[in-house]
C-alpha cells in the first residue's frame, strides 16, 4: 500500500501538486472565488453591452473607487479579524469580545465615510459620474455591503469555516451574474441599476451565511481598544496605498484625460482581464493569513517559512499562467467581451500582467509582515510603491502606457521594500534568534487577542 501510495503521489498532475501546496482550507474557497471573479467579468460585460460609453465610464469609475477605497478601508478589518480570531482559536479562547469591538470600529469608519460622501456629493458626482448624485448614493450603499462582507468573512476565516466562507462568495457571485444578465436581457439602460448590483448581491450573501457565523462565536476574555486599533490603523493605511497601486490606472486616466471615456472604460476592462490571477489569489489569501497566524501563534518558525515560500511559488505560477494569454489576446478580448474600443496594445497588457505578478508577491510578503506584527514595515513597502507609481504616472509619454507602467513599477517597488524588510527582520536570522522573534510574534498575537 505504501508503494502504491508513493507511485500515486509521483504520478499526480502538475495542477494537483500546485493545489496540494496551498494552505489547508483553500480548496473550499476556490469555487466561490472563481464564481465571484467570473461575476465581475459578466457584470462588466453586461454593462458594456447595455450602456453607452459615458454611462459605462461612470460604472467603471464606481467599480474602481469601490475596489480602491472600500477594500482599502474594510479588507484590513477582515485581515485583523482573521489573525486575532485564529490566534484565539489556537489559545482556546472565544472571539465574541473581539468581534463586537471590531464591528463597532467598522460601523464608525463607515459612518465617517458616508458623511464625507454626503458633504461632497456634488463634486464627486461632477468629477466621476457625469453629474448623477444617485451614483454617489449607490457607491455609499456598496461600501456598506462590502463592510458587512469583510467583517463576516474575517470571522469565518479565523474560525477555519472555509465552507461558509466559500458559500458567501458563491452566493454573491451567483447573484451578481443573475442580476446583471437579467438587466441586460430586459434592456436596462440605467448605470444606476448596474451599480446597485454591487450593493444588493453582497448584502444578500452575508445574510445567507449568518447562521454558521453566529454559531462559531463564543464568549471569551475581554479585549482592549488599543490592542485592536494599534494594528488596524497602519494596516488600513497600508491597504489603502496597496489599492491605490492596483487601481490607480483608471482614476489617473480620468484625471489626465477627462474627455476620453472610451480609454477610461477600456482601461478598466484591461485591468480586470489582467487581474485574473489576482481573483484566484483571493482564494489563497484568507487561508494563507489563517495558516501563517496559526504557525506564528504556535511558534512554528519552520512551518511559517515553508508556507511563505510555497505560496510565493504558487503566486509565480499564477502570474505567468495568466499573464501570457492576457498579453497575447488582451487587446482583442476586451473588444469582444466588453465592447471596448481599440485603445490598448499588447505592451499595455504585458505591463499590467507584470504588475499583477509583482502585486501578488507584495501581498504575500505583506501578509507575512502582518503576522509577524511588522505593520509599519508593511506600510513602508506600500508607501514606497505609491511613490514609484506617482513618479511614473507623471513622466512623459502616452497616457495608457504611463499608467500601465506605473502599476508595474509601483508593485515592483513594494516587493523590493517588503522583501528587504522581511529578510532583515526575520529570514536571515539564525534559528535561535528567529525563534525569539517568532515567540515575540506569538506573544503579540496572544496579547492582541
N, C-alpha and C positions, 0 to 999 in steps of 0.2 A: 504493500500500500504506500509506503514511504517513497519507493522508487517511482511508482505511478504518479504520486503527487509531485515529485520533483520534475518528472517528464512533462506533466501538465503545466507546471509553473514555467518551464522553459519554453513551452510552445504557445504561451499566451501572446495574443496580438499586441502590437505596439500601443494601440488605444487602451487595451486592458491594463497594460503596465502603467500608462500615464494616469489612468483613473485610480489605480491602486496606490499611486504615490500621493494622492490628495489626502488632506486631513480627514479623520473619521467623521461621518455625517454629511460630507459634501455631496455625495451621490444623491441623497434625499432632496437636496435643494436644486440640483441641476435642472430637473424637469420644470420646476416652477420658474426658474431664472430664464431658461430658454424660451418658455412661453411668454414671459413678460418682455423679454428682449424682442421677440417676434412681434409682440403687440405694439411696441414703439414704432417699428417699421410700418406695420399695417395702418396704424393710426395716422402717421405722416403721409403714407401713400394715399389713403382715402381723402385726407385733407387736400393733398396736392392735386388730385384729380377733380375735386369738388369746388375748390376756391380759385379765385383769380390770384395773380402774383402779389398784389399789395396785401390781400387778406391772408394769403399763405405766409407772407413775410411776418405778419403780426403773430400768427400761430407759432411760427418758428422762433420768434423772439421770446414769446411767453414760455415755450418749452425750454429754451436756453436759460432764461432767468430762473425758472423753477429748478432746473438742474444745477445751476450755479449757486444761487443764494439759498434755496431750500435745502439742498444736500449739504451745503457748507454749514448751515446752522443746525440741522437736525440729525444728520448722519453721525456727528460726534456723540450725540445723545445715545444712539444705538450702540456705538463702539464702547462708550463708558459703561453702559448697562451690561453689555456682553462681558466685558472684562471683569466688572465687580461682581456680577451675579455668578459667573463661572468660578471666581475665587471663593465666593461664599459656599457654593456647592461643594468644592473641594474641602472646605473647612467645616462642612456640616451645619451651616448657618442659613436661616431663612432670609429671603430677599425683600420682604414686604416693606420695611422702612426705607430701603434704597429706592424702590420703585415709586413709592409715594412722593419722596422728595424730588426725584428726577422728574416726575410728572409735573410737579409744581414749577420747577425751573423751566420746563418746556412750555408750559402754558404762559409763563411770564415772558419768555422770548417771543412767543407767537403774538402776544398782546402788543408788545413794543413794535414788532414788525408791522402788524395790522394798522396800528395808529399812525405810524410813519407813512404807510402807503395811503391812508385816508387823507392825510395832510397834503401829500404830494401827488394826489390822484391826477390832477390836470397836467402837470409837466410830464408825468410818467406816460399818460395816455398820448400826449402830443409827440413825445420822443420815440416811443416804441410801438404804439398801437393805432396810428392814424387818427388820433383824437378820440377813440372809443373808450370811455371810462368803464364801461361794462367789462372790458377785458382786464382791467385792474382788479375789479371785483372777482373775476374768475381766477386770477392769479392768487389773490388772497385766500380764496377757498381751497385752491390746490396746495398752498403752503400748509393749511390746517390739516388736509388729508395726508400730506407727506409726514408731518409731525406725528400724527397718530400711528402711521405705519412704522416709522422708525422706532418709536417707543415700544410698541408691541413686539417687533422683531428683535429688538435688543434683549428683551426679557426671554423670549423663546430661544434665542441662540445661546444665551448664558445658561439656560436650563437644559441645553442639548436636545431640545424638542424641535429637531430639524424637519420632522414630518409636518408639523403645524406651520413652521416657517415656510416650507416649500408650498404648502397649501395656500397660504396667504398670497404668495407671489403668483401662483397659478390662477387663483380666482381674480386677482387684479388684472393679470394679462388677458384672461378669457373675456372679462367684461369689457376691457378696452377694445378688443377685437370686435366683439359683438356690437358694441355701441357705434364704433367708427364705421364699420361696414354697413350697419343699419342706416346710419345717417347718409352715407354715400348713395346707397340704393334708393333711399327716399328723396334724393335730390336736394339735400340740405345745402344751402349756400352761405350759412352764417358762420364766421370764425368763432363766435362766442360759443356755439353749440359744441364745436370740436374742442374748444378749450376746456369746457366744463367736464368733458370726459375724464380729464386729468384730476378732477376732484371727486367725482362720483365713484369711479371704479375703485380707487384705493380705500375710500371710507367703507364701502360695502365689503371689501376683502378683510378689513380689520374686524368688522362685525362677525364675519364668518369664522374667525379664529379666537373669539373671546373666551369660549369655554376652556380649551386647553391652556390658555394663558392664565386664567384665574385659578385653575386647579393646581397650577405649579407654584403659585406664590404662597409662601408660608411666613409666619411670624419669625422675627429674629431680633438680634441686638440692634439698638438704635445706631444711627449714623450721623456724623456731624456735617453741617453745611459746608464747612471749609474743606473737608476731605473730598467732597463732590465737585465743588466749583474750582478748587485748586488745580485739578487736572483738566476739567472741562473747558475752562476759559482759553488756555493755549491750544487745546485741541480744536475748538471752534475756529480760532484764528487760523490754524494750520489747514483745516478742511476748507475754509473759505478761500484761502490762497490756492489750494490744490484745485478747486473748482474754477477759479479764475484761469489757471493754466490750461485746463482741459476744455473750457467752454468759451474762451475769450475770442476765438476766431469770428464767430457770428456777430457778437456785440461790437467788436472792433471794426468790422466791416460796415456795420450800420452807422457807426460814428464817423468813419473815414469816408464812406460813400453813401450818404443818407438817401440818395435818389435811385440807388441801384438795387431795387427789390429782387430782381432775378438772381443777382450774385448772393444776396443775403440768404434767400431760400435755398439756392444751390449749395452754399457752404454748409448749411445745417444738414442737408441730405448727405453731403460728403462726410461730415463729421460723424453722423450716425452710422454710415456704412463702414468707415474706417475703424469705428469703435466696436465692431462685432466681438473681437476678443475680450473687450472690457466687459461686455454683458456676460460672457462666460465666466470671466474672472469674478464677477459678482457672486456666483455660486460658491466660489472658493473662499471669498473674503470672510464671510461670517464664521465658518468653521475654522479658518486659519486663526482668527483672533481668539476664538474659544480654545483652540489647541495650544497656541502659544501661551495664553493666560494660564491654562492648566499646568503646562510643563514648568512655567515660571513659578507658580504657586507651590508646586511640588519640589522645586529646587533641582529639576532635571535639566542641567545645562546641555548635556549631550543630545537629549531629545529635542530641546529648543533649537539647537544649531542645525540638526539634521532636518527638522521640519522646515526651517527657514531656507536651507539650501535646496531641498526638494521643490519647494514652492517656487523659488526663482527659476528652477529648471522648467517647471510646467508653464510658467508665465512666458519664458522664452519661446517654447514650442507654440503656445497660443499666438504670440505676437507674429511669428514668422508665418504660421499657417494661415492667419487672417490677413496679413499684410501683402503677401504675394498676389492672391486673386484680386484684392482691393486695388492694388497698383495697376494691374493689367486691365481689369474690367470696370473699374470705378467710374471713369468718365462716361462710359456707355450706360452703366447700370442706373445712375441717378436720373438719366433722361427717360429710361424705360420704366423704372419703378416709381419715380416720384414726379414725373413730368417736368423735370428741371430743364433749364436752358443749357446750351453748350458753353459753360463758363469756366470749367476746370479741366486740367490736363493730368496726365499720368504722374508728372513730377509732383503736383499738389497732393495726390493720393499717396505717393511714396513718402513724402514728408509727414503726412498725417499718420500713416501706418507706423513709421519710425517713432513718432511722438507717442502713439498709443503703447508701443512696446516699452519705451522708457518710462511712461507714466505708470504702467502696471508695476514695473520693478520698483519705482519710487513708492508706490502704495504698499508693497510688501515690506520694504525696508522701514517705512513709516510705522507699520503695524508692529514691527519688532521693537522699534524705539519706544512706542507707546507702552507695550507690555513691560519693557524694562524701566518704565517710569521716566523716560527721557523726552517728555512732552516738548520741552523748549528746543531740543535739538531737532525734533521733527519740524517744529515751526521754523527754525532757521533754514532747514532744507527747502521748504516750500517758499519762504521769503526769497531765497536765492534764485529759485526757479522763476518766481514772479518778476524779479528784476531782469533776468535774462529775457523773459518774454517781452517785457515792455521795451527794452532796448532794441530787440529785433523788430518789433512791430513798427517802431518809429524810424527804422532805417529806410533808405530809398529803395524803390523798386515797385513792381506790380503788387497791388493790394492783396490779391489772392495768394500769391507766393509768399509774401511777407507774413501774413497771418498764419499760414500753414507752417512755415519755417519757425515762427515764434513758438508754436506749440511744441515742436521738436526740441528746440534749444532750451525752452523752459523746463521741460520734463527731464532732459539730459542733465541740466544743471542741478535739479533737485536730487537725481540719483547720485551724482558725484558727491554732493554735500552730505547726504544721509549715509552713504556707504562709508565715507571717511569718518563720520561721527560714530557709526556702529563699530567700525574697526578700532578706532582709538579708545572707545569706552568699554568694549566687551570682547570682540572676536580675537584680538591679538594678545589678550592677557593670558598668562599661564593658568592651568586648570584650577589651582588653589585660589588665585585671585579672582578668577571668573566665578568660582563657586561663591566667593564672598559677595560679588556683585549680584549673582543670582539670588543669594539669600537676602540681600538688601531689597531686591525687586520683590521677593516673596513677602518680606515684611511690609513693603509699601502697599502691595495688593491687599494684604490682610488688614492693614490699618485703614485703607480707603474703603474697605468693605464694612 
